[in-house]
């Protein structure tokens, strides 16, 4: 995917995950609306019609691939857990977000890694989610 070589800091990838088509469409619409309201240009909309615990989600793998290839500077999701594959943050996404190469906005948590406090919050949430997933799984 080509994101352009100009100033693409306002370009966003949105990722939606839901177990039924109606929820998936609603979620995608919500993400697009948020991006539009914030002045982000959605260059990629990736979806997975699956459950949160389903592993090997093709859409999530595509998001990770975009991150690994440096084609992504901003990911917008409704919930941070959508970026987990099993009990871990999806490989290829985690390091890029934590080192600041990729920004993350998660609507339900009110998380935006543009700020230092939110970057720290993300690290804490990842640890909490891992503990919760390990206990449930």
Secondary structure, 3 states (H helix, E strand, C coil): CCCCCCCCCCEEEEEEEECCHHHHHHHHHHHHHHHHHCCCEEEEEEEEECCCCCCCCHHHHHHHHHHHCCCCCEEEECCHHHHEECCEECCCCHHHHHCCCCEEEECCCCEECCCHHHHHHHHHHHHHHHHHHHHHC
